[in-house]
Structures are given as C-alpha cells and as structure tokens.
Amino acid sequence: MRDYRLVGETPRVEIAAPIANIGYILPFKTFSIFIDRYLSDAPAQLYRVRSSWVANNGASVYPGGQTYVYYTRAHRFVLRNGVAREVVPWRSRRLGVCEGFNTSFPRFVEPFLLKSQLSLQCFSEQTPEADNVSSDTHAFRGNRVGTTANAFSFPYS
C-alpha cells in the first residue's frame, strides 16, 4: 500500500483502486505434427521432434519441448491396464518400450519451464487399431503417425 500511495502522490498521475491478483490461466492449443512422410521401410524407427515458437512477427523465437516418436513395423503393441507393451515373438516377456517415459517428467512445473516438455509416443504398423499407445491423451486416428505440441496462445481464440 505504501507504493500505491507514492504513485498516487506523483503529479499528473491518476490511479485506480488496487486489485488483487488471485492467479493466472495459461491458454494453449494443441497441434498435431504428422511424420508419416518421413517413415522408412526400417523395422524400428525413432524420431526426435524439436519445436520452436515464433512470436512478435518473427522478432522472438522460443524453444519448444522435445518429443520422441517410436514406430515399429515388425511388432505389435498390447495394452494392459493402460500400459503399452511391445510383443516380440522370441521373448517370453513383453517389452515396456514406452512404459514410464512420460510419467517421469511433469508436463508443466511452472508456466514457461520448457525442460518439462519431453515425451515419447509409440506406434506400430501391426496394431493400427490401438492408434497411439503412449500415455499422451491425444490420440491419432486413421493410421496417422506423429506427435503433439502445445503452444501458448495470447489472446486465446
């Protein structure tokens, strides 16, 4: 309140009543990034998608998070209790390729902490009905392969 009074005593300055800031919201949109055209004939493929966001008509560039996309043509995935496992015929145990990766990093710790935006999404040509078997809530339909990115949107529309 002391600062409020000091500003009010400044000549030719008018101020309104102080208001309390009780929090903030982060409006953002989720974008799909498809990588179908980059897929090769290799049986197992891993892609890293690095994004950046341009603002102020190109005057500012902000690094986005990193996403990894795993794609296999050779094996299928099964979902058990929400956990995706890769089935490899010569192994008695299913492989937890995607298991646990996304849960080890919080999605957003604070508004612009970009190091927390790291994820892995897994796909298999053998199980298109499972769509995206990662723990990300965004599913890809129609046998599309890709990842998502969140962009803060000001103003939100």
C-alpha positions as CSV (number, residue, x, y, z in Angstrom):
1,M,0.0,0.0,0.0
2,R,3.0,2.3,0.6
3,D,3.9,2.1,-3.1
4,Y,0.3,2.7,-4.1
5,R,0.3,6.0,-2.1
6,L,3.6,7.1,-3.5
7,V,2.4,6.6,-7.1
8,G,-0.8,8.5,-6.2
9,E,1.2,11.5,-4.9
10,T,3.0,11.8,-8.2
11,P,1.9,15.0,-10.1
12,R,-0.3,14.4,-13.2
13,V,-0.8,10.7,-12.4
14,E,-4.1,9.2,-11.7
15,I,-4.5,5.6,-10.5
16,A,-7.4,3.3,-10.0
17,A,-8.1,1.3,-6.9
18,P,-5.7,-1.6,-6.4
19,I,-7.0,-5.1,-7.3
20,A,-5.8,-8.4,-6.1
21,N,-4.2,-10.9,-8.5
22,I,-5.6,-14.3,-7.5
23,G,-3.9,-16.4,-10.1
24,Y,-3.4,-16.8,-13.8
25,I,-4.5,-19.0,-16.6
26,L,-2.4,-20.4,-19.5
27,P,-4.4,-20.6,-22.6
28,F,-2.8,-23.0,-25.0
29,K,-3.7,-25.0,-28.1
30,T,-2.5,-28.5,-29.0
31,F,-1.2,-29.0,-32.5
32,S,-0.7,-32.3,-34.3
33,I,2.6,-32.8,-36.0
34,F,2.5,-35.7,-38.5
35,I,5.6,-37.6,-39.6
36,D,4.1,-40.1,-41.9
37,R,6.1,-38.9,-44.9
38,Y,9.4,-39.4,-43.1
39,L,8.8,-43.1,-42.2
40,S,11.1,-45.5,-44.0
41,D,10.9,-49.3,-44.5
42,A,13.1,-49.9,-41.4
43,P,11.5,-52.3,-38.9
44,A,12.1,-49.9,-35.9
45,Q,12.4,-46.2,-36.1
46,L,12.9,-43.4,-33.6
47,Y,12.4,-39.7,-34.4
48,R,13.1,-36.6,-32.4
49,V,10.8,-33.7,-33.0
50,R,12.2,-30.3,-31.7
51,S,9.9,-27.4,-31.9
52,S,10.2,-23.6,-31.6
53,W,7.6,-20.9,-31.4
54,V,7.8,-17.6,-33.2
55,A,6.2,-14.5,-31.8
56,N,6.1,-10.8,-32.4
57,N,6.1,-11.1,-36.2
58,G,9.4,-13.1,-36.1
59,A,11.2,-10.8,-33.6
60,S,11.2,-13.5,-30.9
61,V,11.8,-17.3,-31.1
62,Y,11.2,-19.5,-28.1
63,P,12.4,-23.1,-27.9
64,G,9.6,-25.7,-27.6
65,G,9.8,-29.1,-26.0
66,Q,11.2,-32.3,-27.4
67,T,9.1,-35.2,-28.4
68,Y,10.3,-38.7,-29.4
69,V,8.2,-40.9,-31.7
70,Y,8.9,-44.6,-31.8
71,Y,7.5,-46.5,-34.8
72,T,7.8,-50.3,-35.4
73,R,6.7,-52.2,-38.4
74,A,7.9,-55.6,-37.0
75,H,6.0,-56.0,-33.7
76,R,2.6,-55.2,-32.2
77,F,1.6,-53.4,-29.0
78,V,-0.8,-54.7,-26.4
79,L,-2.4,-52.5,-23.8
80,R,-2.8,-53.9,-20.3
81,N,-4.2,-51.7,-17.6
82,G,-3.3,-48.6,-19.6
83,V,0.3,-49.7,-20.1
84,A,1.6,-50.3,-23.7
85,R,4.0,-53.3,-24.2
86,E,5.7,-54.3,-27.4
87,V,5.3,-58.0,-28.2
88,V,8.5,-59.6,-29.5
89,P,7.8,-63.2,-30.6
90,W,11.1,-64.8,-29.4
91,R,10.9,-63.1,-25.9
92,S,8.7,-64.5,-23.1
93,R,8.2,-61.0,-21.6
94,R,6.7,-58.1,-23.4
95,L,8.9,-55.0,-23.7
96,G,7.9,-51.9,-21.9
97,V,9.3,-49.6,-24.6
98,C,7.0,-46.7,-23.9
99,E,6.3,-47.5,-20.3
100,G,7.2,-44.9,-17.7
101,F,8.9,-42.4,-20.0
102,N,6.1,-39.8,-19.9
103,T,5.4,-40.2,-16.2
104,S,9.0,-39.3,-15.2
105,F,8.7,-35.7,-16.3
106,P,5.9,-33.4,-15.2
107,R,4.0,-31.8,-18.1
108,F,4.2,-28.2,-16.7
109,V,6.0,-27.4,-13.5
110,E,5.6,-23.7,-14.0
111,P,4.3,-21.6,-16.9
112,F,7.3,-21.4,-19.2
113,L,9.6,-24.1,-17.9
114,L,10.3,-25.8,-21.2
115,K,12.6,-28.6,-20.0
116,S,9.5,-30.3,-18.6
117,Q,8.0,-30.7,-22.1
118,L,9.6,-34.0,-23.0
119,S,7.6,-37.0,-24.1
120,L,7.6,-40.3,-26.1
121,Q,4.8,-41.6,-28.3
122,C,4.7,-45.1,-29.7
123,F,3.1,-46.5,-32.8
124,S,3.0,-49.9,-34.6
125,E,2.1,-50.8,-38.1
126,Q,0.9,-54.2,-36.7
127,T,-1.7,-52.6,-34.3
128,P,-3.3,-49.7,-36.1
129,E,-6.5,-50.2,-34.0
130,A,-4.5,-49.2,-30.9
131,D,-3.7,-45.8,-32.6
132,N,-1.2,-44.0,-30.4
133,V,-0.3,-46.2,-27.4
134,S,1.7,-43.6,-25.5
135,S,0.4,-42.1,-22.3
136,D,-0.3,-38.8,-24.0
137,T,-4.0,-38.1,-24.0
138,H,-4.0,-37.0,-27.7
139,A,-4.8,-40.0,-29.9
140,F,-4.1,-40.2,-33.6
141,R,-6.8,-41.6,-35.8
142,G,-6.8,-43.1,-39.3
143,N,-3.3,-44.7,-39.1
144,R,-1.5,-41.4,-38.8
145,V,1.8,-41.2,-37.0
146,G,3.1,-38.2,-35.2
147,T,3.2,-36.2,-32.1
148,T,1.6,-33.1,-30.5
149,A,2.9,-29.8,-29.4
150,N,1.3,-27.3,-27.0
151,A,1.5,-23.6,-28.0
152,F,0.5,-20.8,-25.7
153,S,-2.0,-18.6,-27.4
154,F,-2.4,-14.9,-26.5
155,P,-5.2,-14.0,-27.0
156,Y,-6.8,-17.4,-27.0
157,S,-9.2,-17.8,-29.9
